Amino acid sequence: MTITDSSGNVFEDLGLPDADVLLRKAQLCSRIDDVMQQKYISCTQMEAVVGREGVVRLLYVLNTFRN
């Protein structure tokens, strides 16, 4: 097995198109999730703030995989 150092962008390492955009989106989702946990904000409350149900659903999925 060969181990290769990461470029720092997993999406680039996987050869995905628009890797830089995907990385920024993932970083944004991670930061929003961090704030939600720090402030004890529920998904429903975050929906009112963000205004997009899709973002909240994505955060739920990301949090599910994180834990």
C-alpha positions in Angstrom: 0.0 0.0 0.0 1.3 3.5 -0.9 0.6 6.4 1.4 0.4 9.8 -0.2 0.5 13.1 1.6 -2.7 15.2 1.3 -2.7 18.5 -0.6 -4.8 19.9 2.2 -8.0 19.6 0.1 -9.6 16.2 0.2 -11.8 17.1 -2.8 -8.7 17.9 -4.8 -7.0 14.7 -3.7 -10.0 12.8 -5.0 -9.8 14.6 -8.3 -13.2 16.2 -8.1 -14.0 19.2 -10.3 -14.3 22.6 -8.5 -12.4 21.2 -5.5 -11.7 24.6 -4.1 -15.5 25.5 -4.1 -16.3 22.2 -2.5 -13.7 22.8 0.2 -15.1 26.3 1.0 -18.6 24.9 1.2 -17.5 22.2 3.6 -15.7 24.7 5.7 -18.7 27.0 5.8 -21.0 24.1 6.9 -18.5 23.0 9.5 -18.4 26.6 10.9 -22.2 26.9 11.0 -22.4 23.5 12.8 -19.8 24.7 15.3 -21.8 27.8 16.1 -25.0 25.8 16.4 -23.4 23.5 19.0 -21.7 26.4 20.9 -25.0 28.4 21.1 -27.2 25.4 21.6 -29.3 26.4 18.5 -31.6 23.7 17.2 -32.1 23.0 13.5 -35.5 24.7 13.6 -34.0 27.9 15.1 -31.2 27.8 12.6 -33.7 27.5 9.7 -35.2 30.8 10.9 -31.8 32.5 10.9 -30.4 31.0 7.7 -33.7 30.7 5.8 -32.7 27.6 3.9 -34.0 24.2 5.0 -31.4 22.4 2.7 -28.5 23.9 4.7 -30.0 22.7 8.0 -30.5 19.2 6.5 -26.9 19.1 5.3 -25.7 20.1 8.7 -27.7 17.3 10.3 -26.2 14.8 7.9 -22.6 16.2 8.5 -23.2 16.0 12.2 -24.5 12.5 12.0 -21.3 11.4 10.3 -19.1 13.4 12.7 -20.5 11.7 15.8 
